[in-house]
Amino acid sequence: MEDSQVYVFLIIGAFCLLIASLFAGNVEFVLGTTETSYYGTLAISFVLILIAGIFWVSAARSLKK
């Protein structure tokens, strides 16, 4: 059971990083974009990248044991 938890954490981390990179890669400050939505999208992608890192570090620590 513990081995499968590592793989689940890796997959969740990869999914979070995928969504974050999609958000960060497509955000543009163009006509019709408010500052709130622009910086909010950047903040959401930053938080998702941090969450992905937490999942990956947890998986690595679990493998080390």
Residue pairs with C-beta under 8 A, 6 or more apart in sequence:
2 62
5 62
6 59
6 62
6 63
7 59
9 55
9 56
9 58
9 59
9 62
10 55
10 56
10 59
12 52
12 55
13 51
13 52
13 53
13 54
13 55
13 56
13 59
14 52
16 48
16 49
16 51
16 52
16 55
17 48
17 49
17 52
19 48
20 44
20 45
20 46
20 48
20 49
20 52
21 45
23 41
23 44
23 45
23 48
24 41
24 42
24 45
27 38
27 41
27 42
27 45
29 35
29 38
